[in-house]
Amino acid sequence: MDVAITGSSGLIGTALGASLRADGHTVVPVLRRPPAAGGATDRWVAWDPAAGTIDAAGLEGIDAVVHLAGAGIGDHRWSDAHRRLVLDSRVQGTTLLARTLTGLDRPPAVLVSGSAIGYYGDRGDEVLTEASGPGSLYLSEVCTAWEAAAGPAVDAGIRVAFARTGIVLSPRGGALGKLRTLFKFGLGGRQGSGRQWMSWIGLDDEVAALRFLLDHDLAGPVNLVAPEPVTNADFARTLGSVMHRPALFPAPAFGLHLVLGRQMADELLLASQRVRPAALEGAGFSFTHPDLAGCLAAVA
């Protein structure tokens, strides 16, 4: 199978590409700049979402596309400019890709388009599935527009699955990397009240779920989260236990507001999202790490 991947150099894209190549599939990165000499592939597709350009011919005959590109949500404080960048990078890239795929003589059978559980907003103890509606936060609006931008591909009859991903746990970076540093020095603990729900997934299960979406007839939103969400306080206790470090230093909400800004802290760290992977479970997907302790033991 020939699979084109946007965001192929990111945490998830890198792991997905390696997994596909290990099983003999051809990975075609979609890149803004040529790949480094001696890289994993000599075949690639050029694009520039901001300029609205893409090498459509390079996508002819591709079997599947996984679209993961977008500006990092937590890379910078949320100024007006960065919020606009986060939204535009997702909407522009998805719109360009979807419209291009619909114009191909040999379009792919499936587009797996990135999204996030930020779609659901801050929902307290409510159990959320793919049937739940959107929230009212900034990230809810981003995810709603992000998914809507793939409309041309849906309308053209391409099977489109929206991978609503939770917090990805990996030893190679992401949120866990920052938390491990705090716990290593004995500074870890709950964030805010600790009562907010965290919906997480191990990187290996994230990759397996993306590949499952390529191979199985699932369309529409699909929650990529483990089946056992935990509260933030339980997450801190479990990570401390796995690392054999105390979890005694909570980060109060006002402190997070000072460091990150109120909106960023409230939406990324303090919002409660108790999400279930109903679509994956209903289709028979099996998680390697369904529980947090087992996942953290493997990656922390």
C-alpha positions as a Markdown table, in Angstrom:
| # | Residue | x | y | z |
|---|---|---|---|---|
| 1 | Met | 0.0 | 0.0 | 0.0 |
| 2 | Asp | 1.2 | 3.5 | -0.9 |
| 3 | Val | 0.4 | 5.9 | 2.0 |
| 4 | Ala | 0.9 | 9.7 | 1.8 |
| 5 | Ile | 1.4 | 11.4 | 5.2 |
| 6 | Thr | 1.4 | 15.1 | 6.0 |
| 7 | Gly | 3.0 | 16.0 | 9.3 |
| 8 | Ser | 5.3 | 13.0 | 8.7 |
| 9 | Ser | 8.2 | 14.5 | 10.7 |
| 10 | Gly | 6.1 | 15.0 | 13.9 |
| 11 | Leu | 5.9 | 12.7 | 16.9 |
| 12 | Ile | 2.9 | 10.7 | 15.5 |
| 13 | Gly | 3.8 | 10.9 | 11.8 |
| 14 | Thr | 7.4 | 9.6 | 12.4 |
| 15 | Ala | 6.1 | 6.6 | 14.4 |
| 16 | Leu | 3.4 | 5.9 | 11.9 |
| 17 | Gly | 5.8 | 6.1 | 8.9 |
| 18 | Ala | 8.2 | 3.7 | 10.6 |
| 19 | Ser | 5.5 | 1.2 | 11.4 |
| 20 | Leu | 4.2 | 1.2 | 7.8 |
| 21 | Arg | 7.6 | 0.8 | 6.3 |
| 22 | Ala | 8.5 | -2.0 | 8.7 |
| 23 | Asp | 5.5 | -3.9 | 7.2 |
| 24 | Gly | 6.6 | -3.3 | 3.6 |
| 25 | His | 4.3 | -0.4 | 2.8 |
| 26 | Thr | 5.5 | 2.7 | 0.8 |
| 27 | Val | 5.4 | 6.0 | 2.7 |
| 28 | Val | 5.2 | 9.2 | 0.7 |
| 29 | Pro | 5.8 | 12.3 | 2.9 |
| 30 | Val | 4.0 | 15.5 | 1.9 |
| 31 | Leu | 6.5 | 18.2 | 2.7 |
| 32 | Arg | 7.1 | 21.9 | 2.3 |
| 33 | Arg | 10.8 | 21.4 | 1.8 |
| 34 | Pro | 12.8 | 18.5 | 0.1 |
| 35 | Pro | 13.7 | 15.7 | 2.5 |
| 36 | Ala | 17.3 | 15.5 | 3.8 |
| 37 | Ala | 19.6 | 13.4 | 1.6 |
| 38 | Gly | 19.9 | 9.8 | 2.8 |
| 39 | Gly | 16.5 | 9.9 | 4.4 |
| 40 | Ala | 13.9 | 7.1 | 4.6 |
| 41 | Thr | 12.5 | 7.8 | 1.2 |
| 42 | Asp | 13.4 | 9.4 | -2.1 |
| 43 | Arg | 9.7 | 9.8 | -3.1 |
| 44 | Trp | 7.8 | 12.8 | -1.7 |
| 45 | Val | 5.1 | 15.3 | -2.6 |
| 46 | Ala | 5.7 | 19.1 | -2.3 |
| 47 | Trp | 3.0 | 21.4 | -0.9 |
| 48 | Asp | 2.7 | 24.8 | 0.7 |
| 49 | Pro | -0.8 | 25.1 | 2.4 |
| 50 | Ala | -0.3 | 28.9 | 3.1 |
| 51 | Ala | 0.3 | 29.5 | -0.6 |
| 52 | Gly | -2.3 | 27.1 | -1.7 |
| 53 | Thr | 0.0 | 24.9 | -3.8 |
| 54 | Ile | 0.5 | 21.2 | -3.9 |
| 55 | Asp | 2.0 | 18.7 | -6.4 |
| 56 | Ala | -1.3 | 16.9 | -7.3 |
| 57 | Ala | 0.5 | 14.6 | -9.8 |
| 58 | Gly | 2.5 | 13.2 | -7.0 |
| 59 | Leu | -0.7 | 12.0 | -5.3 |
| 60 | Glu | -2.1 | 10.2 | -8.3 |
| 61 | Gly | -2.5 | 6.5 | -7.5 |
| 62 | Ile | -1.9 | 6.9 | -3.8 |
| 63 | Asp | -3.9 | 4.2 | -1.9 |
| 64 | Ala | -4.4 | 6.2 | 1.3 |
| 65 | Val | -3.7 | 9.6 | 2.9 |
| 66 | Val | -3.1 | 10.4 | 6.6 |
| 67 | His | -3.3 | 14.1 | 7.3 |
| 68 | Leu | -1.5 | 15.1 | 10.5 |
| 69 | Ala | -0.1 | 18.5 | 9.7 |
| 70 | Gly | -0.8 | 21.6 | 11.7 |
| 71 | Ala | 0.9 | 24.3 | 13.8 |
| 72 | Gly | 1.7 | 23.1 | 17.4 |
| 73 | Ile | -1.1 | 24.0 | 19.8 |
| 74 | Gly | 1.1 | 24.1 | 22.9 |
| 75 | Asp | 4.3 | 25.4 | 21.4 |
| 76 | His | 3.7 | 29.1 | 22.2 |
| 77 | Arg | 1.5 | 31.3 | 24.4 |
| 78 | Trp | -1.8 | 31.9 | 22.8 |
| 79 | Ser | -1.5 | 35.3 | 21.4 |
| 80 | Asp | -4.1 | 36.4 | 18.8 |
| 81 | Ala | -1.5 | 35.7 | 16.1 |
| 82 | His | -0.8 | 32.2 | 17.3 |
| 83 | Arg | -4.5 | 31.3 | 17.7 |
| 84 | Arg | -5.0 | 32.4 | 14.1 |
| 85 | Leu | -1.9 | 30.3 | 13.0 |
| 86 | Val | -3.3 | 27.2 | 14.7 |
| 87 | Leu | -6.6 | 27.6 | 13.0 |
| 88 | Asp | -5.4 | 28.6 | 9.6 |
| 89 | Ser | -2.7 | 25.9 | 9.4 |
| 90 | Arg | -5.4 | 23.2 | 9.9 |
| 91 | Val | -8.2 | 24.7 | 7.7 |
| 92 | Gln | -5.9 | 25.8 | 4.9 |
| 93 | Gly | -4.0 | 22.5 | 4.7 |
| 94 | Thr | -7.1 | 20.3 | 5.0 |
| 95 | Thr | -9.0 | 22.3 | 2.4 |
| 96 | Leu | -6.1 | 22.2 | 0.0 |
| 97 | Leu | -5.6 | 18.5 | 0.4 |
| 98 | Ala | -9.3 | 17.6 | 0.2 |
| 99 | Arg | -9.9 | 19.6 | -2.9 |
| 100 | Thr | -6.8 | 18.2 | -4.6 |
| 101 | Leu | -7.8 | 14.6 | -3.8 |
| 102 | Thr | -11.2 | 15.1 | -5.4 |
| 103 | Gly | -9.7 | 16.3 | -8.6 |
| 104 | Leu | -7.4 | 13.3 | -9.1 |
| 105 | Asp | -8.0 | 10.7 | -11.8 |
| 106 | Arg | -7.1 | 8.0 | -9.3 |
| 107 | Pro | -8.0 | 9.3 | -5.9 |
| 108 | Pro | -7.2 | 7.4 | -2.7 |
| 109 | Ala | -9.8 | 5.1 | -1.1 |
| 110 | Val | -9.4 | 6.7 | 2.3 |
| 111 | Leu | -8.4 | 9.9 | 4.0 |
| 112 | Val | -7.6 | 9.8 | 7.7 |
| 113 | Ser | -7.7 | 13.4 | 8.7 |
| 114 | Gly | -6.4 | 14.6 | 12.1 |
| 115 | Ser | -8.6 | 16.1 | 14.7 |
| 116 | Ala | -8.6 | 16.2 | 18.5 |
| 117 | Ile | -10.8 | 15.6 | 21.6 |
| 118 | Gly | -10.6 | 19.4 | 22.1 |
| 119 | Tyr | -13.7 | 19.2 | 19.9 |
| 120 | Tyr | -15.7 | 18.3 | 23.0 |
| 121 | Gly | -14.7 | 21.3 | 25.1 |
| 122 | Asp | -14.9 | 21.3 | 28.9 |
| 123 | Arg | -17.6 | 18.8 | 29.9 |
| 124 | Gly | -17.0 | 17.8 | 33.5 |
| 125 | Asp | -17.9 | 14.2 | 34.3 |
| 126 | Glu | -20.0 | 13.7 | 31.2 |
| 127 | Val | -19.0 | 10.6 | 29.3 |
| 128 | Leu | -18.3 | 11.6 | 25.7 |
| 129 | Thr | -18.5 | 9.5 | 22.6 |
| 130 | Glu | -18.4 | 10.3 | 18.9 |
| 131 | Ala | -22.1 | 11.0 | 19.1 |
| 132 | Ser | -21.5 | 13.9 | 21.6 |
| 133 | Gly | -21.8 | 17.4 | 20.2 |
| 134 | Pro | -19.0 | 20.0 | 20.2 |
| 135 | Gly | -18.1 | 22.2 | 23.1 |
| 136 | Ser | -17.9 | 26.0 | 23.1 |
| 137 | Leu | -14.1 | 26.6 | 23.7 |
| 138 | Tyr | -11.6 | 27.9 | 21.2 |
| 139 | Leu | -10.3 | 24.4 | 20.5 |
| 140 | Ser | -13.8 | 23.2 | 19.9 |
| 141 | Glu | -14.1 | 25.8 | 17.2 |
| 142 | Val | -10.7 | 24.8 | 15.7 |
| 143 | Cys | -11.6 | 21.2 | 15.6 |
| 144 | Thr | -15.1 | 21.8 | 14.1 |
| 145 | Ala | -13.6 | 24.0 | 11.3 |
| 146 | Trp | -10.7 | 21.5 | 10.8 |
| 147 | Glu | -13.1 | 18.6 | 10.2 |
| 148 | Ala | -15.5 | 20.7 | 8.1 |
| 149 | Ala | -12.6 | 21.6 | 5.8 |
| 150 | Ala | -12.5 | 17.9 | 4.6 |
| 151 | Gly | -16.0 | 18.2 | 3.2 |
| 152 | Pro | -15.0 | 18.2 | -0.5 |
| 153 | Ala | -13.4 | 14.7 | 0.0 |
| 154 | Val | -16.5 | 13.4 | 1.8 |
| 155 | Asp | -18.8 | 14.8 | -0.9 |
| 156 | Ala | -16.6 | 13.1 | -3.6 |
| 157 | Gly | -17.2 | 9.7 | -2.0 |
| 158 | Ile | -13.7 | 9.3 | -0.4 |
| 159 | Arg | -14.0 | 7.5 | 2.9 |
| 160 | Val | -12.9 | 10.1 | 5.5 |
| 161 | Ala | -12.2 | 9.3 | 9.1 |
| 162 | Phe | -11.5 | 12.1 | 11.6 |
| 163 | Ala | -9.0 | 10.9 | 14.2 |
| 164 | Arg | -10.0 | 12.8 | 17.3 |
| 165 | Thr | -6.8 | 12.2 | 19.3 |
| 166 | Gly | -6.4 | 12.5 | 23.0 |
| 167 | Ile | -3.1 | 13.1 | 25.0 |
| 168 | Val | -0.5 | 11.0 | 23.3 |
| 169 | Leu | 1.9 | 9.4 | 25.8 |
| 170 | Ser | 5.4 | 8.7 | 24.4 |
| 171 | Pro | 8.9 | 8.4 | 25.7 |
| 172 | Arg | 10.1 | 10.5 | 22.8 |
| 173 | Gly | 8.4 | 13.8 | 23.7 |
| 174 | Gly | 5.0 | 15.4 | 23.9 |
| 175 | Ala | 3.3 | 16.2 | 27.2 |
| 176 | Leu | 4.8 | 13.2 | 29.0 |
| 177 | Gly | 8.3 | 14.4 | 28.4 |
| 178 | Lys | 7.7 | 17.7 | 30.2 |
| 179 | Leu | 5.9 | 16.0 | 33.1 |
| 180 | Arg | 8.7 | 13.4 | 33.5 |
| 181 | Thr | 11.2 | 16.2 | 34.0 |
| 182 | Leu | 9.1 | 17.7 | 36.9 |
| 183 | Phe | 8.6 | 14.3 | 38.5 |
| 184 | Lys | 12.2 | 13.4 | 38.1 |
| 185 | Phe | 13.1 | 16.4 | 40.4 |
| 186 | Gly | 10.3 | 15.6 | 42.8 |
| 187 | Leu | 8.1 | 18.6 | 41.6 |
| 188 | Gly | 5.2 | 16.6 | 40.2 |
| 189 | Gly | 1.6 | 16.8 | 41.3 |
| 190 | Arg | -1.9 | 17.4 | 40.2 |
| 191 | Gln | -2.9 | 20.5 | 38.1 |
| 192 | Gly | -5.6 | 22.7 | 39.3 |
| 193 | Ser | -8.2 | 20.8 | 41.3 |
| 194 | Gly | -7.1 | 17.5 | 39.8 |
| 195 | Arg | -10.8 | 16.5 | 39.3 |
| 196 | Gln | -10.7 | 17.2 | 35.5 |
| 197 | Trp | -10.7 | 14.1 | 33.3 |
| 198 | Met | -7.8 | 13.3 | 31.1 |
| 199 | Ser | -8.3 | 11.1 | 28.0 |
| 200 | Trp | -5.0 | 9.7 | 26.9 |
| 201 | Ile | -3.5 | 7.1 | 24.5 |
| 202 | Gly | -0.1 | 5.4 | 24.2 |
| 203 | Leu | 1.9 | 6.3 | 21.0 |
| 204 | Asp | 1.9 | 2.6 | 20.0 |
| 205 | Asp | -1.9 | 2.4 | 20.3 |
| 206 | Glu | -2.2 | 5.7 | 18.4 |
| 207 | Val | -0.2 | 4.3 | 15.5 |
| 208 | Ala | -2.1 | 1.0 | 15.6 |
| 209 | Ala | -5.4 | 2.9 | 15.6 |
| 210 | Leu | -4.5 | 5.1 | 12.6 |
| 211 | Arg | -3.5 | 1.9 | 10.7 |
| 212 | Phe | -6.8 | 0.3 | 11.8 |
| 213 | Leu | -8.6 | 3.3 | 10.2 |
| 214 | Leu | -6.7 | 2.7 | 7.0 |
| 215 | Asp | -7.8 | -0.9 | 6.9 |
| 216 | His | -11.3 | -0.9 | 8.3 |
| 217 | Asp | -14.5 | 0.6 | 7.0 |
| 218 | Leu | -14.9 | 3.4 | 9.5 |
| 219 | Ala | -15.9 | 6.9 | 8.5 |
| 220 | Gly | -16.7 | 10.1 | 10.4 |
| 221 | Pro | -15.3 | 11.0 | 13.8 |
| 222 | Val | -13.3 | 8.3 | 15.7 |
| 223 | Asn | -12.0 | 8.9 | 19.2 |
| 224 | Leu | -8.4 | 7.8 | 19.5 |
| 225 | Val | -8.2 | 7.5 | 23.3 |
| 226 | Ala | -7.6 | 4.5 | 25.6 |
| 227 | Pro | -10.8 | 3.0 | 27.2 |
| 228 | Glu | -9.9 | 4.1 | 30.7 |
| 229 | Pro | -9.7 | 7.9 | 31.1 |
| 230 | Val | -8.4 | 9.1 | 34.5 |
| 231 | Thr | -8.7 | 12.2 | 36.6 |
| 232 | Asn | -5.7 | 14.5 | 36.6 |
| 233 | Ala | -5.0 | 13.7 | 40.2 |
| 234 | Asp | -5.0 | 10.0 | 39.4 |
| 235 | Phe | -2.7 | 10.6 | 36.5 |
| 236 | Ala | -0.2 | 12.4 | 38.7 |
| 237 | Arg | -0.3 | 9.7 | 41.4 |
| 238 | Thr | 0.1 | 6.9 | 38.8 |
| 239 | Leu | 3.0 | 8.6 | 37.1 |
| 240 | Gly | 4.7 | 9.3 | 40.4 |
| 241 | Ser | 4.3 | 5.6 | 41.4 |
| 242 | Val | 5.7 | 4.4 | 38.1 |
| 243 | Met | 8.7 | 6.7 | 38.4 |
| 244 | His | 9.1 | 6.1 | 42.1 |
| 245 | Arg | 8.8 | 9.8 | 42.8 |
| 246 | Pro | 6.5 | 11.8 | 45.0 |
| 247 | Ala | 3.5 | 13.6 | 43.5 |
| 248 | Leu | 3.2 | 16.2 | 46.3 |
| 249 | Phe | 3.5 | 19.6 | 44.5 |
| 250 | Pro | 0.2 | 20.6 | 42.9 |
| 251 | Ala | 0.2 | 23.4 | 40.3 |
| 252 | Pro | -2.7 | 25.7 | 41.3 |
| 253 | Ala | -4.9 | 27.1 | 38.6 |
| 254 | Phe | -3.8 | 30.7 | 39.3 |
| 255 | Gly | -0.1 | 29.6 | 38.8 |
| 256 | Leu | -0.9 | 27.9 | 35.5 |
| 257 | His | -2.7 | 31.1 | 34.4 |
| 258 | Leu | 0.3 | 33.2 | 35.2 |
| 259 | Val | 2.7 | 30.9 | 33.3 |
| 260 | Leu | 0.7 | 30.0 | 30.3 |
| 261 | Gly | -2.1 | 32.6 | 30.1 |
| 262 | Arg | -5.6 | 31.9 | 31.3 |
| 263 | Gln | -7.1 | 30.6 | 28.1 |
| 264 | Met | -4.3 | 28.2 | 27.2 |
| 265 | Ala | -4.2 | 26.8 | 30.8 |
| 266 | Asp | -7.9 | 26.4 | 31.0 |
| 267 | Glu | -8.2 | 24.6 | 27.7 |
| 268 | Leu | -5.1 | 22.5 | 27.6 |
| 269 | Leu | -4.6 | 21.6 | 31.3 |
| 270 | Leu | -7.8 | 22.3 | 33.2 |
| 271 | Ala | -10.6 | 21.3 | 30.8 |
| 272 | Ser | -12.3 | 18.0 | 31.6 |
| 273 | Gln | -12.8 | 15.5 | 28.8 |
| 274 | Arg | -14.0 | 12.0 | 29.7 |
| 275 | Val | -13.9 | 10.5 | 26.3 |
| 276 | Arg | -14.6 | 6.9 | 25.3 |
| 277 | Pro | -13.3 | 5.2 | 22.1 |
| 278 | Ala | -16.8 | 3.9 | 21.2 |
| 279 | Ala | -16.2 | 3.6 | 17.5 |
| 280 | Leu | -12.9 | 1.8 | 17.8 |
| 281 | Glu | -14.3 | -0.6 | 20.4 |
| 282 | Gly | -17.4 | -1.3 | 18.3 |
| 283 | Ala | -15.2 | -2.2 | 15.3 |
| 284 | Gly | -13.1 | -4.6 | 17.4 |
| 285 | Phe | -9.9 | -2.6 | 17.9 |
| 286 | Ser | -7.7 | -4.1 | 20.7 |
| 287 | Phe | -5.6 | -1.8 | 22.8 |
| 288 | Thr | -2.0 | -2.8 | 23.8 |
| 289 | His | -2.2 | -0.5 | 26.8 |
| 290 | Pro | -5.8 | -0.1 | 27.9 |
| 291 | Asp | -4.9 | 1.1 | 31.4 |
| 292 | Leu | -2.7 | 4.0 | 32.5 |
| 293 | Ala | -0.3 | 2.2 | 34.8 |
| 294 | Gly | 0.6 | -0.3 | 32.1 |
| 295 | Cys | 1.1 | 2.4 | 29.5 |
| 296 | Leu | 3.3 | 4.5 | 31.7 |
| 297 | Ala | 5.3 | 1.6 | 32.8 |
| 298 | Ala | 6.1 | 0.9 | 29.1 |
| 299 | Val | 6.9 | 4.5 | 28.2 |
| 300 | Ala | 7.9 | 6.5 | 31.3 |
